[in-house]
Structure formats: C-alpha cells, structure tokens
Amino acid sequence: MEEKTNVKQLIIVAVLSVVAIGLGVGGGWLLRGNNKATVADTDSDADQTTAVTATVAEDASSIKKGDVFGSPNADDFVDSAQGYLQAGGMNGEGSHALLRTGGASQTVYLTSSVTDLDKFVGMDVRVWGETFSGQSVGWLMDVGRVEVINTQGTDPSKK
C-alpha cells in the first residue's frame, strides 16, 4: 500500500512540475510582448521596415528627400505637422521650431526623445509625435518620426 502511495505522489509531483514549467514559459512569452525593432536589424526585418532609414541620421549631408527617421509606424502617433525646421525653441520650450505657412501662430515647437532634430535644420519635413501642453507656446510636440520632404527647405516667413 505504501508503494502505491509513493508512486501516486511521484506522478502528482511530476505533473505539477510540468504544469509549473509550462506556466512559466507561457507567462514569459506573454509578458515579452511585441518588441519589434525600430530599425531593421536583420535581413528578414529589412523587408518590413524599408521605409525607415534609421532612428538617427548619421549626418545631414547623407540625408535625401523621402528618407524617414525614427519610428517605423506613423500610426503610432496621433499628431503630425509639416513645415520648415529651424533650430531653437521659445522661452525654454522645445529645442526646435517647425515653421508653417500662416505665421507665428502656426509654429510647432519640437523636442525629440527618438532622433536628433539638428540633422534636419533648414529642411522641409513632416513630423509625427505626441502633443504636450506648453507654458508659453501654442503647440509643443515630442517627435517620434521624421520624413524629409525637401533637403533645401524654404522658410515660409521669407517667401
């Protein structure tokens, strides 16, 4: 009788061990989430992210019309704007300004936690990001994606 009890206990321990390992592996897989690379890291990823050149531009001279930097998915961002990129914010808000037709009231002040906006100064660009409340500016955006429209941009205030 004792031998049958020991065999039953061993079977129960083995089954519980398999279940625990399965739950651990399954839980880890679920918690891992969908961690896709921002920039193509392998050849298989390259086919899916061909529109994105890199997260950060190497230097301004290598940038060309149509290049996209930052997040590969524009749908990740609710807000977007297009204009001429100028260095400098206003009253400590933003590191850059996106000048748009319509005057100062249409200017978007920008920061970026993803890419170096200095590489795009003087260019016409389209940016995607998240809008934040500014203290002294009407529109403050953290940029997550930049598309180059024209590498020789035109300041709308000088047209």
C-alpha positions as CSV (number, residue, x, y, z in Angstrom):
1,M,0.0,0.0,0.0
2,E,2.9,2.4,0.8
3,E,4.4,1.7,-2.6
4,K,1.2,2.7,-4.4
5,T,1.1,5.9,-2.4
6,N,4.7,6.8,-3.2
7,V,4.1,6.2,-7.0
8,K,1.0,8.4,-6.8
9,Q,2.9,11.1,-5.1
10,L,5.7,10.9,-7.7
11,I,3.2,11.2,-10.5
12,I,1.5,14.2,-8.9
13,V,4.9,15.9,-8.4
14,A,5.9,15.2,-12.0
15,V,2.6,16.5,-13.4
16,L,2.7,19.6,-11.2
17,S,6.3,20.3,-12.2
18,V,5.4,20.1,-15.9
19,V,2.4,22.4,-15.4
20,A,4.6,24.9,-13.4
21,I,7.3,24.9,-16.2
22,G,4.6,25.3,-18.8
23,L,3.1,28.3,-17.0
24,G,6.5,29.9,-16.5
25,V,7.3,29.6,-20.2
26,G,3.9,30.7,-21.3
27,G,3.8,33.6,-18.9
28,G,7.3,34.8,-20.1
29,W,6.1,34.5,-23.7
30,L,3.0,36.7,-23.0
31,L,5.0,39.2,-21.0
32,R,7.6,39.5,-23.7
33,G,5.0,41.4,-25.8
34,N,5.6,42.6,-29.3
35,N,9.1,44.0,-29.2
36,K,9.8,44.8,-32.9
37,A,13.0,46.7,-33.7
38,T,12.7,50.4,-34.7
39,V,15.3,50.0,-37.3
40,A,15.9,46.9,-39.4
41,D,18.4,44.7,-37.5
42,T,18.3,41.7,-39.7
43,D,17.6,40.9,-43.3
44,S,14.2,39.5,-42.5
45,D,13.2,42.7,-40.7
46,A,14.6,44.8,-43.6
47,D,11.7,43.8,-45.8
48,Q,9.1,45.0,-43.3
49,T,10.8,48.4,-42.4
50,T,12.2,49.6,-45.7
51,A,10.6,53.0,-45.3
52,V,12.7,53.8,-42.2
53,T,16.3,54.7,-43.0
54,A,17.4,54.9,-39.3
55,T,16.4,56.1,-35.9
56,V,19.0,58.9,-36.1
57,A,20.6,60.4,-39.2
58,E,24.4,59.9,-39.4
59,D,25.0,63.4,-40.8
60,A,22.9,66.0,-42.7
61,S,24.8,65.5,-45.9
62,S,23.7,61.9,-46.2
63,I,20.0,62.7,-45.9
64,K,17.9,62.8,-49.0
65,K,14.3,63.5,-49.9
66,G,12.0,60.8,-48.8
67,D,14.2,59.5,-46.0
68,V,12.3,58.6,-42.8
69,F,13.9,58.5,-39.4
70,G,12.5,57.3,-36.0
71,S,9.6,55.0,-35.5
72,P,8.7,52.8,-38.5
73,N,5.0,53.2,-37.9
74,A,3.3,56.6,-38.4
75,D,0.1,55.1,-37.0
76,D,1.8,55.1,-33.5
77,F,1.3,58.8,-33.4
78,V,-1.9,60.9,-33.2
79,D,-0.4,64.2,-34.2
80,S,1.6,65.3,-37.3
81,A,2.7,68.5,-38.9
82,Q,4.7,69.6,-41.9
83,G,7.0,72.6,-42.3
84,Y,10.4,74.1,-42.3
85,L,12.7,73.1,-39.4
86,Q,14.6,75.8,-37.6
87,A,16.9,75.4,-34.5
88,G,15.8,76.9,-31.2
89,G,12.7,76.9,-29.1
90,M,10.8,79.6,-27.4
91,N,11.1,80.6,-23.7
92,G,12.8,77.3,-22.9
93,E,10.2,75.2,-24.6
94,G,11.3,73.0,-27.5
95,S,14.7,72.6,-29.0
96,H,13.5,73.4,-32.5
97,A,10.6,75.1,-34.3
98,L,8.6,73.9,-37.2
99,L,7.7,77.0,-39.2
100,R,4.5,76.7,-41.2
101,T,2.5,78.9,-43.5
102,G,0.2,81.3,-41.6
103,G,2.7,83.0,-39.3
104,A,3.9,82.6,-35.8
105,S,0.6,81.2,-34.5
106,Q,1.1,78.2,-36.7
107,T,4.6,77.3,-35.4
108,V,5.0,73.9,-33.8
109,Y,7.8,73.8,-31.1
110,L,9.5,70.4,-31.0
111,T,11.6,68.1,-28.9
112,S,12.5,64.6,-29.7
113,S,13.3,61.6,-27.5
114,V,13.9,59.5,-30.6
115,T,16.0,61.3,-33.1
116,D,18.5,64.3,-33.4
117,L,16.5,67.1,-34.9
118,D,19.7,69.2,-35.5
119,K,20.3,67.0,-38.6
120,F,17.2,68.3,-40.2
121,V,17.6,72.1,-39.7
122,G,16.9,74.0,-42.9
123,M,14.9,71.2,-44.4
124,D,11.2,70.9,-45.1
125,V,10.0,67.9,-43.0
126,R,6.8,66.1,-41.9
127,V,6.9,65.1,-38.2
128,W,4.7,62.7,-36.2
129,G,4.6,62.7,-32.4
130,E,2.7,63.4,-29.3
131,T,1.5,66.9,-28.3
132,F,2.1,68.2,-24.8
133,S,0.9,71.3,-23.1
134,G,3.3,74.2,-23.4
135,Q,3.6,77.0,-20.8
136,S,4.2,79.8,-23.4
137,V,3.8,78.1,-26.8
138,G,0.7,77.1,-28.5
139,W,1.9,73.7,-29.8
140,L,4.6,71.6,-28.3
141,M,5.3,68.2,-29.7
142,D,7.7,65.3,-28.8
143,V,8.7,64.0,-32.2
144,G,8.9,60.2,-32.8
145,R,9.2,60.1,-36.6
146,V,10.6,62.5,-39.3
147,E,10.2,62.3,-43.0
148,V,12.3,64.6,-45.2
149,I,10.2,66.4,-47.8
150,N,12.9,68.6,-49.2
151,T,16.6,68.9,-48.1
152,Q,16.7,72.5,-49.3
153,G,13.7,73.8,-47.4
154,T,12.1,77.2,-47.6
155,D,11.4,79.4,-44.6
156,P,7.7,80.4,-45.0
157,S,8.4,83.8,-43.4
158,K,10.8,84.6,-46.2
159,K,8.5,83.8,-49.2
